[in-house]
Amino acid sequence: MSETNKPEAAAKPQLSFRHFDLVMAAFVTVLLLSNIIGAAKLSALPMPFWPEGWWPAPDGMFIFGAGILFFPLSYVIGDVLTEVYGYARARRVIWVGFAAMVFMAFMSWAVVAMPPADSWNGQSAYEQVFGLVPRIVLASIIAFWAGEFVNSFVMARMKIWTQGKALWSRTIGSTFVGQGVDSLLFYPIAFLGIWDTRDVILVMVTNWALKVLWEALLTPVTYAAVGWLKKREQVEIFDTDTDFSPFAKSA
């Protein structure tokens, strides 16, 4: 991995990163909240002017997963991490997010499983909100791990191919591939056999398309964040010598 930095920080590049921990915290926060709050809710919006029988709203209702509103922010932050700090450091953040998701699942299970006090009558509501379905947990963890690593890999490789130009092409391109992998894994693992197969496919495809659209719409935000962080960190990283294995030692 090649990188340029201020001369006084060249010996300890990690210590020169003033905002890396904050970006990592934002990534993990969005990841956990979007999974625990919105992953399992199936929403529908009426589309009265949509031609009857046309996809993606053949019945006049556009069906989508509620988590779509916020989960793509984790991919935007992931793109910023890879673009500014490089694949190796993004890899460390992905593993931190993975560990956080595993702990979230364990904590949710443990707290819900604890016997409630006789004087407390909120157990049923607590189970409904925090009683995570094992299939959804497994699907979330697998899809996140695979999708984020694919996203970061494509982002890093495209930066080399484009010689650091056309940031929009690699943010959208990496999301197109990464979110495709994420959706292709998550929805069948989590909901096939529970939802109608038609709904699984419909939500999988529409959510993937919406995530890519979200990424495109947030391009000005990504440009602003990347520009600000690069200016503050005084760094430009190209992963020319990076080991892209998810299991390689992180920076």
N, C-alpha and C positions, 0 to 999 in steps of 0.2 A: 504494500500500500504506500503510495507516495502522497506526501502532503507538504504544504508550505505553511509556515507560521512565523511569527515574529522571532528574530534571532534570540532574544532573551528567554523565549519559551520553548525553543527547539529541543532542549535537552529533556524537558518534561512536558510533552504535549498535553498529557491528560490534565495536568495542573492548570493549564492555560484556559481550559474550557469553563467559562464563568456561568454558562446557562444550561449545560448538559443535564444536570440533575433535575432542573426545573422542567425541561422538556420531557424527560423520562417520567417524572411524576404526573405530568399532564396526560401522557400516553396511557399510563396504567389507570389513572382515574377514569378517563373516558371509556377505556376497555371494560373495567369492572362494572361501572354504572350502566352502560348500554347492554351488558349481558344480563345483569340481575334484574333490571327493570323492564327492558323492552323485547327480549329475545323471543319469548313464547307467545306474545300477544299478536293475534291475527286481526288486522284492521281492514275496514272497507270504506271507500268514499264513493258517493253517488256521482255518476257521470251522465247527466240527463241528455247531453247533446252528442253522446258517442253512438255511432251506428250500431244497431242491434246485431249481435252475433260476432262483432269484430273483437279480435284480441288487442289489448289485454283486459278488456272489460266486456266480454260477450253478453253478460247479463245486466249491463248497465252499472255494475259496481266494480270499482278498481280495488282489488285485494292486495294487501301488502303487509309485511311484518313491521310492527311498530318500531322495532329497534333500528330500522333504516334511517330514522331521522338523526340519530346521533352516532351510531357505530362507525360510519364512514370517517368521522373525525379522527379516529385512531389511525386510519390509513393515511390521512393528510399529515398527521404528526409523524407517522412512520416515514413518509416521504421526506419530510423536513430533516428527520434524524439521519437518514441515509445520505441525503444530499449535502448536509453540512458536516456531519461527523464521520461519515463513512460506514461501510457495511459492517465492519468488525464491531464498532460501538453500537450500531443498531441491533446487531445480533445479541449483544448483552441485554439490551432493553427488551427484546422479544422474549428472552428467557426469563427476565424479571417479570414480565407480564404473564407468561405461562405459569410461573410459580405462584403469582398472585391469584390467578384464576383457580388453580388447584386448591390453594388455601381457602379461597372464598367458598368453593364447593364443599370442602370439609367443614368449615365453620358453620355454613348454613345447615348442613346435615346434622351436626352435633347439637346446635342450639335448638333446632326444631325437635330433635329426638329427646331432649331433656324433659322429664315429666314436669308438667306445670303445677304450680301451687293451687290448692283447692280454691283459694280466694281470687284466682286470676281466670278470667273467662275469655281471653283473647287467643287461645291456642289454635282454634280453627282458622281464624283470620291470619294468624302467623304462619300456619302451614300453607295456606293458600298463596301467600305472598312470597315466602322464603323457602317453601318446601320444593326444592329444585328436583325436577324429573331427571333421573340418571341419564336417560338417553339424550336429553337436551344438554346436560353438563358435558357428557362425552363428546357430543357433536360440536359444542362450542370450543372445547379445548383442542380437538383435532383440527377443526377448520381454521381456528385462529393460528395455530402453530404452522400449519402448511401454508396458509394464505399469506401470512406476514413474511415468512422467509422467501416465498416466491416473489412477493411484492418488492422486498428489499433487494433481492438478487437482480431482478429485471431493472430496477431503478439504478443500481450501481453499474451494471453492464452497459445500459443505455447512456450513462453519463460519459463512459469511455468512448462509445461509438459516436456520440454527438460532440465529443471534445468539450463537454461542459456547456454547450449551447442548447437553445430550445428546451428550457426546463419544462415547459408545458407538455412537450411530447413525451417525456419520460414519467412525469407525474400521472398523466392520463394513461399512458401505455402500461405502466407498472400496475396501476389500479385495475385496468381492464383485465390483465392476466391474474393478478393476485386475488381480486375480489371474485373472479370467475372460479378459481380454485376453492376459495372460501365458501361460496354459495353452493357449488357442486357437491361439496362434502357435507356442509351443515344441514341443509334442508332434508335430503334423503335420510341421513343418519338419524336426525331428530324426529321427523314427522311422517316418514313413509310408513303406511299402515295405520296411522292415527288420523291424519287428514286424508281427504280424497286425493288420489294420485294426481288428478287434474289440478287441485289446489297446490300441491307440493311443487309441481312443475311450473305452474303459473307464478307462484310467489318466488320460486328460485330464480326464474328468468327475469321477472320484473324487478326484483330487489337488486339483482346484479346490474341491470341496466340503470336503475336509479342511483346506485352507488357510484357508478362511473359518471353519471350525469352530475351528481353532487361534487365529485372531484373536479370536473370541468368547471362548474360554477364557482368553486372555491379557489380556482387558479390564482386570482388576484391576491387572495389571502395568503396562499402558499408562497407566491413571489415576495410578498411583503415580509413574511416571517423568515424566509431563507435569506433575503437581502439584509435584513436587520441582524440576524444571527451571524452571518458571515462577516459583516462589518465589525460586530462586537468581538467575535472570536478571532478575527484576522487569520482565517484558515480556508484552504481550498484543497479538498481531498479527492484523489482519483484512486480507485481500488485496482490498480494495475497489477499489484503483487499480492493480493489478498487471497487467503484460503476461504472459499465460499461455503465450505461445509458448515452446516448448522452446529456441528459438534466440535469445531475447532476452537482453540483458546481465543477468547475475545480480548480486545485491546483494553 
